[in-house]
Amino acid sequence: MYSERLSKRIGSDFMKIIKQGNLNIAREPLRFECKNCGTIFEAIKQEYIYCGDQREGDNWKCECPLCHGAVYYN
């Protein structure tokens, strides 16, 4: 039923996956390096936030566990 309504709205053009990605990559921790104190640490998704920027692209922000400064990963 939903697909019929969708096809009426956009015609016969449906989204097509060209190459399937890997959802497990999103579950892996990111490795951050603090520029303030030099600490290298890994953080899971619940510990960092997304900070997108039109000029610089995708960035993730996390708090350093040692000095509590802001650390960015891109």
N, CA, C and O atoms as a Tripos MOL2 file, in Angstrom:
@<TRIPOS>MOLECULE
protein
  296   295    74     0     0
PROTEIN
NO_CHARGES

@<TRIPOS>ATOM
      1 N           0.8120   -1.1770    0.0000 N.3       1 MET1
      2 CA          0.0000    0.0000    0.0000 C.3       1 MET1
      3 C           0.8660    1.2550    0.0000 C.2       1 MET1
      4 O           0.6420    2.1650   -0.7990 O.2       1 MET1
      5 N           1.8730    1.3090    0.9080 N.am      2 TYR2
      6 CA          2.7630    2.4630    0.9550 C.3       2 TYR2
      7 C           3.5590    2.5970   -0.3440 C.2       2 TYR2
      8 O           3.7380    3.6990   -0.8620 O.2       2 TYR2
      9 N           4.0380    1.4530   -0.8660 N.am      3 SER3
     10 CA          4.8290    1.5040   -2.1010 C.3       3 SER3
     11 C           3.9910    1.9770   -3.2820 C.2       3 SER3
     12 O           4.5150    2.6190   -4.1930 O.2       3 SER3
     13 N           2.7020    1.6700   -3.2790 N.am      4 GLU4
     14 CA          1.8320    2.1530   -4.3510 C.3       4 GLU4
     15 C           1.6950    3.6680   -4.2990 C.2       4 GLU4
     16 O           1.7590    4.3360   -5.3300 O.2       4 GLU4
     17 N           1.5060    4.2150   -3.0850 N.am      5 ARG5
     18 CA          1.4160    5.6740   -2.9480 C.3       5 ARG5
     19 C           2.7290    6.3320   -3.3320 C.2       5 ARG5
     20 O           2.7420    7.3890   -3.9640 O.2       5 ARG5
     21 N           3.8330    5.7060   -2.9500 N.am      6 LEU6
     22 CA          5.1370    6.2500   -3.2750 C.3       6 LEU6
     23 C           5.3690    6.2490   -4.7740 C.2       6 LEU6
     24 O           5.8860    7.2230   -5.3210 O.2       6 LEU6
     25 N           4.9980    5.1780   -5.4380 N.am      7 SER7
     26 CA          5.2010    5.1020   -6.8790 C.3       7 SER7
     27 C           4.3480    6.1300   -7.6200 C.2       7 SER7
     28 O           4.7480    6.6200   -8.6760 O.2       7 SER7
     29 N           3.1820    6.4580   -7.0770 N.am      8 LYS8
     30 CA          2.3550    7.4790   -7.7020 C.3       8 LYS8
     31 C           3.0040    8.8490   -7.5870 C.2       8 LYS8
     32 O           2.8910    9.6750   -8.4930 O.2       8 LYS8
     33 N           3.6860    9.0890   -6.4690 N.am      9 ARG9
     34 CA          4.3120   10.3930   -6.2630 C.3       9 ARG9
     35 C           5.5650   10.5800   -7.1030 C.2       9 ARG9
     36 O           5.7770   11.6590   -7.6580 O.2       9 ARG9
     37 N           6.3890    9.5640   -7.2060 N.am     10 ILE10
     38 CA          7.6590    9.7410   -7.9090 C.3      10 ILE10
     39 C           7.7470    8.9480   -9.2120 C.2      10 ILE10
     40 O           8.8150    8.8880   -9.8200 O.2      10 ILE10
     41 N           6.6960    8.3680   -9.6290 N.am     11 GLY11
     42 CA          6.7160    7.5990  -10.8660 C.3      11 GLY11
     43 C           7.3750    6.2550  -10.6770 C.2      11 GLY11
     44 O           7.2550    5.6420   -9.6160 O.2      11 GLY11
     45 N           8.0690    5.7930  -11.6930 N.am     12 SER12
     46 CA          8.6930    4.4730  -11.6080 C.3      12 SER12
     47 C          10.1540    4.5530  -11.1880 C.2      12 SER12
     48 O          10.8460    3.5350  -11.1900 O.2      12 SER12
     49 N          10.6420    5.7400  -10.8290 N.am     13 ASP13
     50 CA         12.0320    5.8970  -10.4090 C.3      13 ASP13
     51 C          12.1600    5.6330   -8.9120 C.2      13 ASP13
     52 O          11.6830    6.4190   -8.0930 O.2      13 ASP13
     53 N          12.8050    4.5240   -8.5600 N.am     14 PHE14
     54 CA         13.0200    4.1730   -7.1710 C.3      14 PHE14
     55 C          14.5040    4.2120   -6.8670 C.2      14 PHE14
     56 O          15.3430    4.0660   -7.7560 O.2      14 PHE14
     57 N          14.8110    4.4120   -5.5990 N.am     15 MET15
     58 CA         16.1960    4.4120   -5.1650 C.3      15 MET15
     59 C          16.7950    3.0310   -5.3900 C.2      15 MET15
     60 O          16.1410    2.0170   -5.1440 O.2      15 MET15
     61 N          18.0330    2.9940   -5.8560 N.am     16 LYS16
     62 CA         18.7040    1.7320   -6.1390 C.3      16 LYS16
     63 C          20.0660    1.7480   -5.4690 C.2      16 LYS16
     64 O          20.8130    2.7170   -5.6060 O.2      16 LYS16
     65 N          20.3980    0.6860   -4.7470 N.am     17 ILE17
     66 CA         21.7090    0.5740   -4.1140 C.3      17 ILE17
     67 C          22.7110    0.1290   -5.1630 C.2      17 ILE17
     68 O          22.5360   -0.9140   -5.7940 O.2      17 ILE17
     69 N          23.7570    0.9130   -5.3500 N.am     18 ILE18
     70 CA         24.8130    0.5740   -6.3100 C.3      18 ILE18
     71 C          25.8280   -0.3580   -5.6550 C.2      18 ILE18
     72 O          26.1900   -1.3870   -6.2240 O.2      18 ILE18
     73 N          26.2880    0.0080   -4.4470 N.am     19 LYS19
     74 CA         27.2180   -0.8300   -3.6960 C.3      19 LYS19
     75 C          26.7820   -0.8080   -2.2440 C.2      19 LYS19
     76 O          26.6580    0.2630   -1.6490 O.2      19 LYS19
     77 N          26.5490   -1.9690   -1.6720 N.am     20 GLN20
     78 CA         26.0880   -2.0570   -0.2990 C.3      20 GLN20
     79 C          27.2400   -1.8110    0.6560 C.2      20 GLN20
     80 O          28.3150   -2.3930    0.5130 O.2      20 GLN20
     81 N          27.0070   -0.9400    1.6360 N.am     21 GLY21
     82 CA         28.0150   -0.6210    2.6390 C.3      21 GLY21
     83 C          28.0140   -1.6280    3.7760 C.2      21 GLY21
     84 O          27.3890   -2.6850    3.6940 O.2      21 GLY21
     85 N          28.7300   -1.2750    4.8420 N.am     22 ASN22
     86 CA         28.8670   -2.1520    5.9960 C.3      22 ASN22
     87 C          28.3780   -1.4060    7.2360 C.2      22 ASN22
     88 O          29.0280   -0.4580    7.6750 O.2      22 ASN22
     89 N          27.2520   -1.8160    7.8030 N.am     23 LEU23
     90 CA         26.7090   -1.1510    8.9810 C.3      23 LEU23
     91 C          27.5550   -1.3930   10.2300 C.2      23 LEU23
     92 O          27.4370   -0.6420   11.1990 O.2      23 LEU23
     93 N          28.3920   -2.4070   10.2330 N.am     24 ASN24
     94 CA         29.2430   -2.6820   11.3930 C.3      24 ASN24
     95 C          30.3140   -1.6150   11.5790 C.2      24 ASN24
     96 O          30.8160   -1.4440   12.6900 O.2      24 ASN24
     97 N          30.6770   -0.8920   10.5190 N.am     25 ILE25
     98 CA         31.6750    0.1710   10.6290 C.3      25 ILE25
     99 C          31.1810    1.2610   11.5690 C.2      25 ILE25
    100 O          31.9670    1.8220   12.3320 O.2      25 ILE25
    101 N          29.8990    1.5640   11.5250 N.am     26 ALA26
    102 CA         29.3260    2.5990   12.3820 C.3      26 ALA26
    103 C          29.3920    2.2100   13.8570 C.2      26 ALA26
    104 O          29.3260    3.0840   14.7210 O.2      26 ALA26
    105 N          29.5170    0.9420   14.1590 N.am     27 ARG27
    106 CA         29.5620    0.4790   15.5520 C.3      27 ARG27
    107 C          30.9750    0.4600   16.1240 C.2      27 ARG27
    108 O          31.1410    0.3000   17.3330 O.2      27 ARG27
    109 N          31.9850    0.6180   15.2920 N.am     28 GLU28
    110 CA         33.3650    0.5740   15.7560 C.3      28 GLU28
    111 C          33.7410    1.8870   16.4320 C.2      28 GLU28
    112 O          33.2690    2.9460   16.0190 O.2      28 GLU28
    113 N          34.5890    1.8370   17.4700 N.am     29 PRO29
    114 CA         34.9870    3.0770   18.1470 C.3      29 PRO29
    115 C          35.9090    3.9260   17.2680 C.2      29 PRO29
    116 O          36.6230    3.4080   16.4100 O.2      29 PRO29
    117 N          35.8760    5.2360   17.5010 N.am     30 LEU30
    118 CA         36.7750    6.1550   16.8050 C.3      30 LEU30
    119 C          37.9880    6.4200   17.6860 C.2      30 LEU30
    120 O          37.8760    6.4580   18.9110 O.2      30 LEU30
    121 N          39.1460    6.6030   17.0580 N.am     31 ARG31
    122 CA         40.3700    6.8890   17.8050 C.3      31 ARG31
    123 C          40.6420    8.3910   17.7330 C.2      31 ARG31
    124 O          40.7830    8.9580   16.6490 O.2      31 ARG31
    125 N          40.7130    9.0120   18.8810 N.am     32 PHE32
    126 CA         40.9600   10.4450   18.9990 C.3      32 PHE32
    127 C          42.3660   10.6850   19.5350 C.2      32 PHE32
    128 O          42.9120    9.8620   20.2710 O.2      32 PHE32
    129 N          42.9550   11.8450   19.1480 N.am     33 GLU33
    130 CA         44.2410   12.2540   19.7010 C.3      33 GLU33
    131 C          44.1090   13.6940   20.1850 C.2      33 GLU33
    132 O          43.8140   14.5950   19.4010 O.2      33 GLU33
    133 N          44.3290   13.9030   21.4700 N.am     34 CYS34
    134 CA         44.1990   15.2220   22.0710 C.3      34 CYS34
    135 C          45.4200   16.0720   21.7220 C.2      34 CYS34
    136 O          46.5540   15.6700   21.9800 O.2      34 CYS34
    137 N          45.1890   17.2290   21.1430 N.am     35 LYS35
    138 CA         46.2800   18.1410   20.7770 C.3      35 LYS35
    139 C          46.8110   18.8820   22.0020 C.2      35 LYS35
    140 O          47.9180   19.4210   21.9740 O.2      35 LYS35
    141 N          46.0230   18.9070   23.0750 N.am     36 ASN36
    142 CA         46.4100   19.6270   24.2860 C.3      36 ASN36
    143 C          47.4010   18.8290   25.1360 C.2      36 ASN36
    144 O          48.4530   19.3470   25.5120 O.2      36 ASN36
    145 N          47.0710   17.5710   25.4390 N.am     37 CYS37
    146 CA         47.9230   16.7820   26.3290 C.3      37 CYS37
    147 C          48.5620   15.5640   25.6540 C.2      37 CYS37
    148 O          49.4070   14.9000   26.2560 O.2      37 CYS37
    149 N          48.1710   15.2680   24.4200 N.am     38 GLY38
    150 CA         48.7700   14.1600   23.6880 C.3      38 GLY38
    151 C          48.1440   12.7930   23.9430 C.2      38 GLY38
    152 O          48.6370   11.7840   23.4400 O.2      38 GLY38
    153 N          47.0810   12.7510   24.7060 N.am     39 THR39
    154 CA         46.4150   11.4750   24.9980 C.3      39 THR39
    155 C          45.7560   10.9180   23.7370 C.2      39 THR39
    156 O          45.0870   11.6470   23.0030 O.2      39 THR39
    157 N          45.9470    9.6390   23.4950 N.am     40 ILE40
    158 CA         45.2750    8.9350   22.4050 C.3      40 ILE40
    159 C          44.2730    7.9930   23.0490 C.2      40 ILE40
    160 O          44.6320    7.1930   23.9130 O.2      40 ILE40
    161 N          43.0120    8.0860   22.6270 N.am     41 PHE41
    162 CA         41.9670    7.2650   23.2380 C.3      41 PHE41
    163 C          40.9170    6.8960   22.2060 C.2      41 PHE41
    164 O          40.7930    7.5530   21.1720 O.2      41 PHE41
    165 N          40.1710    5.8560   22.4870 N.am     42 GLU42
    166 CA         39.0660    5.4230   21.6440 C.3      42 GLU42
    167 C          37.7610    5.7340   22.3450 C.2      42 GLU42
    168 O          37.6620    5.6340   23.5670 O.2      42 GLU42
    169 N          36.7520    6.1160   21.5590 N.am     43 ALA43
    170 CA         35.4380    6.4320   22.1160 C.3      43 ALA43
    171 C          34.3640    5.7580   21.2760 C.2      43 ALA43
    172 O          34.4600    5.6990   20.0510 O.2      43 ALA43
    173 N          33.3460    5.2540   21.9500 N.am     44 ILE44
    174 CA         32.2140    4.6570   21.2500 C.3      44 ILE44
    175 C          31.2150    5.7530   20.8860 C.2      44 ILE44
    176 O          31.3300    6.8850   21.3570 O.2      44 ILE44
    177 N          30.2540    5.4200   20.0630 N.am     45 LYS45
    178 CA         29.3210    6.4020   19.5110 C.3      45 LYS45
    179 C          28.5810    7.2080   20.5740 C.2      45 LYS45
    180 O          28.2820    8.3790   20.3380 O.2      45 LYS45
    181 N          28.2810    6.6440   21.7050 N.am     46 GLN46
    182 CA         27.5590    7.3490   22.7610 C.3      46 GLN46
    183 C          28.4240    8.4070   23.4440 C.2      46 GLN46
    184 O          27.8990    9.2450   24.1760 O.2      46 GLN46
    185 N          29.7430    8.3850   23.2180 N.am     47 GLU47
    186 CA         30.6630    9.2940   23.8960 C.3      47 GLU47
    187 C          31.0750   10.5000   23.0490 C.2      47 GLU47
    188 O          31.6830   11.4310   23.5780 O.2      47 GLU47
    189 N          30.7650   10.5090   21.7640 N.am     48 TYR48
    190 CA         31.1160   11.6570   20.9220 C.3      48 TYR48
    191 C          29.8830   12.1370   20.1710 C.2      48 TYR48
    192 O          28.8900   11.4190   20.0530 O.2      48 TYR48
    193 N          29.9640   13.3700   19.6630 N.am     49 ILE49
    194 CA         28.8430   13.9550   18.9240 C.3      49 ILE49
    195 C          29.3070   14.3910   17.5390 C.2      49 ILE49
    196 O          30.4840   14.6770   17.3210 O.2      49 ILE49
    197 N          28.3610   14.4330   16.6170 N.am     50 TYR50
    198 CA         28.6270   14.8500   15.2440 C.3      50 TYR50
    199 C          28.5930   16.3700   15.1550 C.2      50 TYR50
    200 O          27.6590   17.0020   15.6490 O.2      50 TYR50
    201 N          29.5980   16.9520   14.5330 N.am     51 CYS51
    202 CA         29.6740   18.4010   14.3280 C.3      51 CYS51
    203 C          29.9980   18.6420   12.8520 C.2      51 CYS51
    204 O          31.1600   18.8410   12.4980 O.2      51 CYS51
    205 N          28.9870   18.6260   11.9990 N.am     52 GLY52
    206 CA         29.1970   18.8290   10.5670 C.3      52 GLY52
    207 C          29.5040   20.2810   10.2470 C.2      52 GLY52
    208 O          28.9980   21.1930   10.9000 O.2      52 GLY52
    209 N          30.3360   20.4840    9.2390 N.am     53 ASP53
    210 CA         30.7260   21.8270    8.8100 C.3      53 ASP53
    211 C          30.7880   21.8290    7.2920 C.2      53 ASP53
    212 O          31.3770   20.9290    6.6940 O.2      53 ASP53
    213 N          30.1830   22.8380    6.6600 N.am     54 GLN54
    214 CA         30.1760   22.8970    5.1970 C.3      54 GLN54
    215 C          31.5850   23.0340    4.6400 C.2      54 GLN54
    216 O          31.8850   22.4750    3.5840 O.2      54 GLN54
    217 N          32.4430   23.7560    5.3180 N.am     55 ARG55
    218 CA         33.7990   23.9750    4.8100 C.3      55 ARG55
    219 C          34.7230   22.8040    5.0870 C.2      55 ARG55
    220 O          35.5200   22.4200    4.2310 O.2      55 ARG55
    221 N          34.6170   22.2340    6.2820 N.am     56 GLU56
    222 CA         35.5830   21.2150    6.6930 C.3      56 GLU56
    223 C          35.0520   19.7960    6.6200 C.2      56 GLU56
    224 O          35.8100   18.8440    6.8070 O.2      56 GLU56
    225 N          33.7650   19.6340    6.3520 N.am     57 GLY57
    226 CA         33.1990   18.3010    6.2140 C.3      57 GLY57
    227 C          32.7510   17.7080    7.5300 C.2      57 GLY57
    228 O          32.4050   18.4340    8.4620 O.2      57 GLY57
    229 N          32.7550   16.3820    7.6080 N.am     58 ASP58
    230 CA         32.2780   15.6740    8.7910 C.3      58 ASP58
    231 C          33.3180   15.7090    9.9030 C.2      58 ASP58
    232 O          34.4890   15.4050    9.6750 O.2      58 ASP58
    233 N          32.8950   16.0750   11.0890 N.am     59 ASN59
    234 CA         33.7430   16.0900   12.2760 C.3      59 ASN59
    235 C          32.9770   15.4850   13.4370 C.2      59 ASN59
    236 O          31.7540   15.5940   13.5130 O.2      59 ASN59
    237 N          33.7110   14.8440   14.3440 N.am     60 TRP60
    238 CA         33.1280   14.3180   15.5690 C.3      60 TRP60
    239 C          33.8940   14.9030   16.7320 C.2      60 TRP60
    240 O          35.1190   15.0090   16.6790 O.2      60 TRP60
    241 N          33.1830   15.2870   17.7910 N.am     61 LYS61
    242 CA         33.7670   15.9500   18.9500 C.3      61 LYS61
    243 C          33.6040   15.0720   20.1830 C.2      61 LYS61
    244 O          32.5410   14.5010   20.4280 O.2      61 LYS61
    245 N          34.6930   14.9800   20.9580 N.am     62 CYS62
    246 CA         34.6780   14.1800   22.1730 C.3      62 CYS62
    247 C          35.5000   14.9090   23.2330 C.2      62 CYS62
    248 O          36.3630   15.7250   22.9100 O.2      62 CYS62
    249 N          35.2240   14.6080   24.4950 N.am     63 GLU63
    250 CA         35.9890   15.2050   25.5830 C.3      63 GLU63
    251 C          37.1530   14.2930   25.9420 C.2      63 GLU63
    252 O          36.9820   13.0850   26.1030 O.2      63 GLU63
    253 N          38.3310   14.8790   26.0660 N.am     64 CYS64
    254 CA         39.5140   14.1150   26.4530 C.3      64 CYS64
    255 C          39.3290   13.6070   27.8810 C.2      64 CYS64
    256 O          38.9640   14.3860   28.7620 O.2      64 CYS64
    257 N          39.5720   12.3160   28.1300 N.am     65 PRO65
    258 CA         39.3770   11.7740   29.4710 C.3      65 PRO65
    259 C          40.4280   12.2470   30.4780 C.2      65 PRO65
    260 O          40.2240   12.1040   31.6830 O.2      65 PRO65
    261 N          41.5580   12.8120   30.0040 N.am     66 LEU66
    262 CA         42.6100   13.2520   30.9180 C.3      66 LEU66
    263 C          42.5170   14.7410   31.2380 C.2      66 LEU66
    264 O          42.4290   15.1140   32.4080 O.2      66 LEU66
    265 N          42.5370   15.6010   30.2110 N.am     67 CYS67
    266 CA         42.5340   17.0550   30.4490 C.3      67 CYS67
    267 C          41.1520   17.6830   30.2630 C.2      67 CYS67
    268 O          40.9660   18.8630   30.5600 O.2      67 CYS67
    269 N          40.1820   16.9080   29.7760 N.am     68 HIS68
    270 CA         38.7940   17.3390   29.5690 C.3      68 HIS68
    271 C          38.6490   18.4160   28.4970 C.2      68 HIS68
    272 O          37.6450   19.1280   28.4670 O.2      68 HIS68
    273 N          39.6300   18.5370   27.6300 N.am     69 GLY69
    274 CA         39.5350   19.4660   26.5060 C.3      69 GLY69
    275 C          38.7410   18.8540   25.3660 C.2      69 GLY69
    276 O          38.5070   17.6460   25.3310 O.2      69 GLY69
    277 N          38.3310   19.7020   24.4350 N.am     70 ALA70
    278 CA         37.5850   19.2340   23.2570 C.3      70 ALA70
    279 C          38.5620   18.6390   22.2440 C.2      70 ALA70
    280 O          39.5830   19.2450   21.9210 O.2      70 ALA70
    281 N          38.2350   17.4480   21.7510 N.am     71 VAL71
    282 CA         39.0650   16.7480   20.7640 C.3      71 VAL71
    283 C          38.1940   16.4590   19.5600 C.2      71 VAL71
    284 O          37.0610   16.0010   19.7060 O.2      71 VAL71
    285 N          38.7210   16.7260   18.3550 N.am     72 TYR72
    286 CA         37.9540   16.5420   17.1090 C.3      72 TYR72
    287 C          38.5730   15.4340   16.2700 C.2      72 TYR72
    288 O          39.7900   15.2530   16.2360 O.2      72 TYR72
    289 N          37.7020   14.7080   15.6010 N.am     73 TYR73
    290 CA         38.1020   13.6400   14.6770 C.3      73 TYR73
    291 C          37.4230   13.9260   13.3420 C.2      73 TYR73
    292 O          36.2250   14.2040   13.2970 O.2      73 TYR73
    293 N          38.1870   13.8590   12.2590 N.am     74 ASN74
    294 CA         37.5730   14.0300   10.9360 C.3      74 ASN74
    295 C          38.1050   13.0120    9.9630 C.2      74 ASN74
    296 O          37.7030   13.0010    8.8000 O.2      74 ASN74
@<TRIPOS>BOND
     1     1     2 1
     2     2     3 1
     3     3     4 2
     4     3     5 am
     5     5     6 1
     6     6     7 1
     7     7     8 2
     8     7     9 am
     9     9    10 1
    10    10    11 1
    11    11    12 2
    12    11    13 am
    13    13    14 1
    14    14    15 1
    15    15    16 2
    16    15    17 am
    17    17    18 1
    18    18    19 1
    19    19    20 2
    20    19    21 am
    21    21    22 1
    22    22    23 1
    23    23    24 2
    24    23    25 am
    25    25    26 1
    26    26    27 1
    27    27    28 2
    28    27    29 am
    29    29    30 1
    30    30    31 1
    31    31    32 2
    32    31    33 am
    33    33    34 1
    34    34    35 1
    35    35    36 2
    36    35    37 am
    37    37    38 1
    38    38    39 1
    39    39    40 2
    40    39    41 am
    41    41    42 1
    42    42    43 1
    43    43    44 2
    44    43    45 am
    45    45    46 1
    46    46    47 1
    47    47    48 2
    48    47    49 am
    49    49    50 1
    50    50    51 1
    51    51    52 2
    52    51    53 am
    53    53    54 1
    54    54    55 1
    55    55    56 2
    56    55    57 am
    57    57    58 1
    58    58    59 1
    59    59    60 2
    60    59    61 am
    61    61    62 1
    62    62    63 1
    63    63    64 2
    64    63    65 am
    65    65    66 1
    66    66    67 1
    67    67    68 2
    68    67    69 am
    69    69    70 1
    70    70    71 1
    71    71    72 2
    72    71    73 am
    73    73    74 1
    74    74    75 1
    75    75    76 2
    76    75    77 am
    77    77    78 1
    78    78    79 1
    79    79    80 2
    80    79    81 am
    81    81    82 1
    82    82    83 1
    83    83    84 2
    84    83    85 am
    85    85    86 1
    86    86    87 1
    87    87    88 2
    88    87    89 am
    89    89    90 1
    90    90    91 1
    91    91    92 2
    92    91    93 am
    93    93    94 1
    94    94    95 1
    95    95    96 2
    96    95    97 am
    97    97    98 1
    98    98    99 1
    99    99   100 2
   100    99   101 am
   101   101   102 1
   102   102   103 1
   103   103   104 2
   104   103   105 am
   105   105   106 1
   106   106   107 1
   107   107   108 2
   108   107   109 am
   109   109   110 1
   110   110   111 1
   111   111   112 2
   112   111   113 am
   113   113   114 1
   114   114   115 1
   115   115   116 2
   116   115   117 am
   117   117   118 1
   118   118   119 1
   119   119   120 2
   120   119   121 am
   121   121   122 1
   122   122   123 1
   123   123   124 2
   124   123   125 am
   125   125   126 1
   126   126   127 1
   127   127   128 2
   128   127   129 am
   129   129   130 1
   130   130   131 1
   131   131   132 2
   132   131   133 am
   133   133   134 1
   134   134   135 1
   135   135   136 2
   136   135   137 am
   137   137   138 1
   138   138   139 1
   139   139   140 2
   140   139   141 am
   141   141   142 1
   142   142   143 1
   143   143   144 2
   144   143   145 am
   145   145   146 1
   146   146   147 1
   147   147   148 2
   148   147   149 am
   149   149   150 1
   150   150   151 1
   151   151   152 2
   152   151   153 am
   153   153   154 1
   154   154   155 1
   155   155   156 2
   156   155   157 am
   157   157   158 1
   158   158   159 1
   159   159   160 2
   160   159   161 am
   161   161   162 1
   162   162   163 1
   163   163   164 2
   164   163   165 am
   165   165   166 1
   166   166   167 1
   167   167   168 2
   168   167   169 am
   169   169   170 1
   170   170   171 1
   171   171   172 2
   172   171   173 am
   173   173   174 1
   174   174   175 1
   175   175   176 2
   176   175   177 am
   177   177   178 1
   178   178   179 1
   179   179   180 2
   180   179   181 am
   181   181   182 1
   182   182   183 1
   183   183   184 2
   184   183   185 am
   185   185   186 1
   186   186   187 1
   187   187   188 2
   188   187   189 am
   189   189   190 1
   190   190   191 1
   191   191   192 2
   192   191   193 am
   193   193   194 1
   194   194   195 1
   195   195   196 2
   196   195   197 am
   197   197   198 1
   198   198   199 1
   199   199   200 2
   200   199   201 am
   201   201   202 1
   202   202   203 1
   203   203   204 2
   204   203   205 am
   205   205   206 1
   206   206   207 1
   207   207   208 2
   208   207   209 am
   209   209   210 1
   210   210   211 1
   211   211   212 2
   212   211   213 am
   213   213   214 1
   214   214   215 1
   215   215   216 2
   216   215   217 am
   217   217   218 1
   218   218   219 1
   219   219   220 2
   220   219   221 am
   221   221   222 1
   222   222   223 1
   223   223   224 2
   224   223   225 am
   225   225   226 1
   226   226   227 1
   227   227   228 2
   228   227   229 am
   229   229   230 1
   230   230   231 1
   231   231   232 2
   232   231   233 am
   233   233   234 1
   234   234   235 1
   235   235   236 2
   236   235   237 am
   237   237   238 1
   238   238   239 1
   239   239   240 2
   240   239   241 am
   241   241   242 1
   242   242   243 1
   243   243   244 2
   244   243   245 am
   245   245   246 1
   246   246   247 1
   247   247   248 2
   248   247   249 am
   249   249   250 1
   250   250   251 1
   251   251   252 2
   252   251   253 am
   253   253   254 1
   254   254   255 1
   255   255   256 2
   256   255   257 am
   257   257   258 1
   258   258   259 1
   259   259   260 2
   260   259   261 am
   261   261   262 1
   262   262   263 1
   263   263   264 2
   264   263   265 am
   265   265   266 1
   266   266   267 1
   267   267   268 2
   268   267   269 am
   269   269   270 1
   270   270   271 1
   271   271   272 2
   272   271   273 am
   273   273   274 1
   274   274   275 1
   275   275   276 2
   276   275   277 am
   277   277   278 1
   278   278   279 1
   279   279   280 2
   280   279   281 am
   281   281   282 1
   282   282   283 1
   283   283   284 2
   284   283   285 am
   285   285   286 1
   286   286   287 1
   287   287   288 2
   288   287   289 am
   289   289   290 1
   290   290   291 1
   291   291   292 2
   292   291   293 am
   293   293   294 1
   294   294   295 1
   295   295   296 2
@<TRIPOS>SUBSTRUCTURE
     1 MET1         2 RESIDUE 1 A MET
     2 TYR2         6 RESIDUE 1 A TYR
     3 SER3        10 RESIDUE 1 A SER
     4 GLU4        14 RESIDUE 1 A GLU
     5 ARG5        18 RESIDUE 1 A ARG
     6 LEU6        22 RESIDUE 1 A LEU
     7 SER7        26 RESIDUE 1 A SER
     8 LYS8        30 RESIDUE 1 A LYS
     9 ARG9        34 RESIDUE 1 A ARG
    10 ILE10       38 RESIDUE 1 A ILE
    11 GLY11       42 RESIDUE 1 A GLY
    12 SER12       46 RESIDUE 1 A SER
    13 ASP13       50 RESIDUE 1 A ASP
    14 PHE14       54 RESIDUE 1 A PHE
    15 MET15       58 RESIDUE 1 A MET
    16 LYS16       62 RESIDUE 1 A LYS
    17 ILE17       66 RESIDUE 1 A ILE
    18 ILE18       70 RESIDUE 1 A ILE
    19 LYS19       74 RESIDUE 1 A LYS
    20 GLN20       78 RESIDUE 1 A GLN
    21 GLY21       82 RESIDUE 1 A GLY
    22 ASN22       86 RESIDUE 1 A ASN
    23 LEU23       90 RESIDUE 1 A LEU
    24 ASN24       94 RESIDUE 1 A ASN
    25 ILE25       98 RESIDUE 1 A ILE
    26 ALA26      102 RESIDUE 1 A ALA
    27 ARG27      106 RESIDUE 1 A ARG
    28 GLU28      110 RESIDUE 1 A GLU
    29 PRO29      114 RESIDUE 1 A PRO
    30 LEU30      118 RESIDUE 1 A LEU
    31 ARG31      122 RESIDUE 1 A ARG
    32 PHE32      126 RESIDUE 1 A PHE
    33 GLU33      130 RESIDUE 1 A GLU
    34 CYS34      134 RESIDUE 1 A CYS
    35 LYS35      138 RESIDUE 1 A LYS
    36 ASN36      142 RESIDUE 1 A ASN
    37 CYS37      146 RESIDUE 1 A CYS
    38 GLY38      150 RESIDUE 1 A GLY
    39 THR39      154 RESIDUE 1 A THR
    40 ILE40      158 RESIDUE 1 A ILE
    41 PHE41      162 RESIDUE 1 A PHE
    42 GLU42      166 RESIDUE 1 A GLU
    43 ALA43      170 RESIDUE 1 A ALA
    44 ILE44      174 RESIDUE 1 A ILE
    45 LYS45      178 RESIDUE 1 A LYS
    46 GLN46      182 RESIDUE 1 A GLN
    47 GLU47      186 RESIDUE 1 A GLU
    48 TYR48      190 RESIDUE 1 A TYR
    49 ILE49      194 RESIDUE 1 A ILE
    50 TYR50      198 RESIDUE 1 A TYR
    51 CYS51      202 RESIDUE 1 A CYS
    52 GLY52      206 RESIDUE 1 A GLY
    53 ASP53      210 RESIDUE 1 A ASP
    54 GLN54      214 RESIDUE 1 A GLN
    55 ARG55      218 RESIDUE 1 A ARG
    56 GLU56      222 RESIDUE 1 A GLU
    57 GLY57      226 RESIDUE 1 A GLY
    58 ASP58      230 RESIDUE 1 A ASP
    59 ASN59      234 RESIDUE 1 A ASN
    60 TRP60      238 RESIDUE 1 A TRP
    61 LYS61      242 RESIDUE 1 A LYS
    62 CYS62      246 RESIDUE 1 A CYS
    63 GLU63      250 RESIDUE 1 A GLU
    64 CYS64      254 RESIDUE 1 A CYS
    65 PRO65      258 RESIDUE 1 A PRO
    66 LEU66      262 RESIDUE 1 A LEU
    67 CYS67      266 RESIDUE 1 A CYS
    68 HIS68      270 RESIDUE 1 A HIS
    69 GLY69      274 RESIDUE 1 A GLY
    70 ALA70      278 RESIDUE 1 A ALA
    71 VAL71      282 RESIDUE 1 A VAL
    72 TYR72      286 RESIDUE 1 A TYR
    73 TYR73      290 RESIDUE 1 A TYR
    74 ASN74      294 RESIDUE 1 A ASN
